[in-house]
Amino acid sequence: MTTPKKIAVVTGASRGIGRALVQSFVKEGYEVWALARAVDALETLARESNGAVRPLAIDVADEAAVVAAAQKIREAGVPRVLVNNAGITVSAPLHKTSMEDFHKVMAVNVAAPFLLCRELIPAMAAAGGGRVINIGSMAATRGVKYTSAYCASKHALLGLTRSLAAEWARKNVTVNIVNPGWVETDMLSNAKAAISKTTGRTEQEAHAALANMNAMGRVIQPEEVAALCLFLASDAAATITGSAYNIDGGEAG
């Protein structure tokens, strides 16, 4: 009897946490649907994986494209794991945050995870169960100035996580959220550049300031976030659902 292949879906897969997620799930024997806008980066991931990665170029802000992608994934085989990792931020005071920016942040950070859950969770349940892991932020549990749209979106993602966890618990589908602090990604690089521009500090000094926001005094690595997600996707986490996991070097503590 042939063992069914393990399938994972990862959004925002072309760089940072998403890229580390794809590589980590491949190492664990998964076939991974890698979703992102960056076609070249996705093709590189696919080449490096020896066929274990199925690249799918998509802008998750496009509702119709997300629904179509979910249908394509279902038709090829029901995934066991969905990681909603794609996310964007806008850093600006309230009076300089446009509705266009607000809607774009909500589309990527909340609507896309909602749509993928809506389109994939019932199939997971029908196939015996699955794991949904949403990538949140420390901004999911507290307010951070100059990021009102981003904070609102991550708070909404936390609420979505808890609601779906309660709704699908009896169907063997777990839904959890991982809330990283500052991670070594493009978002961190952009933050350092912004701090340097507004304060006159060097980017190295800005990096140190961001790292010192947590008790450990260091930035989280993408692979560390991926390792936590692998645990939540494992059999050992079968009874964990509706939980928020901080991975922040003690920043919240």
C-alpha positions in Angstrom: 0.0 0.0 0.0 1.4 3.4 -1.0 1.7 5.9 1.8 0.0 9.2 0.8 2.4 12.0 0.2 2.6 14.8 2.7 1.6 18.2 1.2 2.2 21.6 2.7 1.2 25.0 1.4 3.3 28.1 2.2 2.5 31.7 1.2 5.1 34.4 1.0 7.5 31.6 0.1 10.1 33.4 -1.9 12.2 34.9 0.9 12.7 35.3 4.7 10.5 33.2 6.9 8.6 31.8 3.9 11.8 30.5 2.2 13.0 28.9 5.4 9.6 27.3 5.9 9.7 25.8 2.4 13.2 24.4 2.9 12.3 23.0 6.3 9.2 21.2 5.2 11.0 19.7 2.2 13.7 18.3 4.5 10.8 16.7 6.5 9.6 14.9 3.4 6.8 17.2 2.3 5.8 18.2 -1.2 5.4 22.0 -0.8 3.3 24.4 -2.8 5.3 27.6 -2.6 3.2 30.7 -3.2 4.6 34.2 -3.9 4.8 37.0 -6.4 8.5 36.6 -7.2 8.7 34.1 -10.0 12.5 33.9 -10.3 12.9 33.2 -6.6 10.2 30.5 -6.7 11.8 28.8 -9.6 15.2 28.8 -7.8 13.5 27.1 -4.8 12.0 24.5 -7.1 15.3 23.8 -8.7 17.0 23.4 -5.3 14.4 21.0 -4.1 14.8 18.3 -6.7 11.1 18.5 -7.6 9.7 18.7 -4.0 8.6 22.3 -4.5 5.6 23.3 -6.7 6.0 27.0 -7.4 2.8 29.0 -7.8 3.2 32.7 -8.7 0.3 34.7 -7.1 -0.5 38.0 -5.5 -2.4 37.0 -2.4 -4.1 40.5 -2.4 -6.1 39.3 -5.4 -9.1 37.4 -4.1 -10.0 35.6 -7.3 -6.4 34.5 -7.7 -6.3 33.1 -4.2 -9.5 31.1 -4.7 -8.2 29.8 -8.1 -4.9 28.8 -6.5 -6.7 26.9 -3.7 -8.8 25.0 -6.3 -5.6 24.0 -8.2 -4.0 22.8 -5.0 -7.0 20.7 -3.9 -7.3 19.1 -7.3 -3.6 18.0 -7.1 -4.0 16.6 -3.6 -5.4 17.8 -0.3 -2.7 19.4 1.8 -2.0 18.4 5.4 -0.4 21.7 6.3 -1.3 25.3 5.5 1.1 28.1 6.6 -0.3 31.6 6.0 3.0 33.5 6.1 2.6 36.2 3.5 2.4 39.6 5.1 3.1 43.3 4.5 3.3 46.4 6.7 2.9 50.1 6.4 4.8 52.3 8.8 3.2 55.8 9.1 1.4 58.0 11.6 -2.4 57.6 11.5 -3.0 60.8 9.6 -0.6 59.7 6.9 -2.0 56.2 6.5 -4.2 56.1 3.4 -7.3 53.8 3.0 -5.5 52.3 0.0 -2.7 51.2 2.3 -5.1 50.0 4.9 -7.1 47.9 2.5 -3.9 46.4 1.0 -2.6 45.4 4.4 -5.9 43.8 5.3 -6.1 42.0 2.0 -2.7 40.4 2.4 -2.6 39.8 6.1 -6.2 38.9 6.8 -8.3 38.3 3.8 -5.8 35.9 2.1 -5.5 33.6 5.1 -9.3 33.7 5.5 -9.8 32.7 1.9 -7.2 29.9 2.0 -8.6 28.5 5.2 -12.2 28.7 3.8 -11.1 26.9 0.6 -8.7 24.3 2.1 -9.9 23.4 5.7 -13.0 21.6 4.7 -11.0 19.4 2.3 -8.4 18.8 5.1 -11.2 17.7 7.5 -12.7 15.4 4.9 -9.3 13.8 4.3 -8.8 13.1 8.1 -7.4 16.3 9.4 -4.7 18.9 9.0 -2.7 21.7 10.5 -3.1 25.5 9.9 -0.4 27.8 11.1 -0.8 31.5 10.8 2.3 33.7 11.0 1.3 36.7 13.1 3.5 39.1 15.0 4.1 40.6 18.4 1.8 43.3 17.0 -1.1 40.7 17.2 -1.2 41.1 21.0 -0.3 44.7 21.6 -0.3 48.2 20.0 2.7 49.5 18.2 2.7 53.2 17.3 2.9 54.2 13.6 1.6 50.7 12.5 -2.1 51.0 13.1 -3.1 49.1 9.9 -0.6 46.4 10.5 -1.5 46.0 14.2 -5.2 45.8 13.3 -4.5 43.2 10.7 -2.5 41.0 13.0 -5.0 41.3 15.8 -7.6 40.2 13.3 -5.5 37.2 12.3 -5.3 36.2 16.0 -9.1 36.4 16.2 -9.5 34.3 13.0 -7.1 31.7 14.4 -9.0 31.3 17.6 -12.4 31.2 15.9 -11.4 28.6 13.3 -9.6 26.5 16.0 -12.9 26.3 17.9 -14.9 25.6 14.8 -12.8 22.7 13.4 -11.4 21.1 16.6 -13.7 18.1 16.3 -12.7 17.5 12.7 -9.0 17.0 13.6 -7.9 20.3 12.1 -5.7 22.4 14.4 -5.3 26.2 13.9 -2.5 28.1 15.7 -0.6 31.3 15.3 3.1 32.0 15.6 4.0 35.5 16.7 7.6 36.4 15.9 9.5 39.4 17.2 12.1 41.0 15.0 13.3 38.4 12.5 16.2 38.7 10.1 14.1 39.5 7.0 13.5 42.3 4.6 11.1 43.8 7.1 13.9 44.2 9.5 16.2 45.7 6.9 13.5 48.2 6.0 13.0 49.1 9.7 16.7 49.7 10.1 16.8 51.9 7.0 13.9 53.9 8.3 15.4 54.3 11.8 18.7 55.4 10.2 17.0 57.9 8.0 15.0 59.5 10.8 17.5 59.4 13.6 20.9 59.7 11.9 22.0 56.5 13.6 23.9 53.9 11.5 22.1 50.8 10.3 24.3 48.8 12.6 23.2 50.9 15.6 19.6 50.6 14.5 20.0 46.8 14.3 21.4 46.8 17.9 18.5 48.9 19.1 15.9 46.5 17.6 17.7 43.5 18.9 17.8 45.0 22.4 14.0 45.2 22.5 14.0 41.6 23.7 15.5 40.0 26.8 18.0 37.9 24.8 19.3 41.0 22.9 19.3 39.3 19.6 17.3 39.0 16.4 15.3 35.8 15.6 16.4 33.8 12.6 13.9 32.6 9.9 15.0 29.0 10.5 14.0 29.3 14.2 10.5 30.3 13.2 10.3 27.5 10.7 11.4 25.0 13.4 8.4 26.1 15.6 6.1 25.7 12.7 7.4 22.2 12.0 6.6 21.3 15.6 3.0 22.6 15.3 2.6 20.5 12.1 3.9 17.4 13.8 2.0 14.5 15.5 3.3 15.8 18.8 1.1 18.9 18.5 -2.1 17.0 17.7 -4.0 18.4 20.7 -2.6 22.0 20.4 -5.1 24.4 18.8 -6.2 28.0 19.2 -2.8 28.8 20.7 -0.5 31.8 20.2 3.2 31.0 20.3 5.5 33.9 20.8 9.0 33.6 19.4 10.5 36.9 20.4 13.6 36.4 22.6 11.5 37.3 25.6 10.2 40.6 24.3 6.7 40.0 25.5 7.8 38.7 28.9 
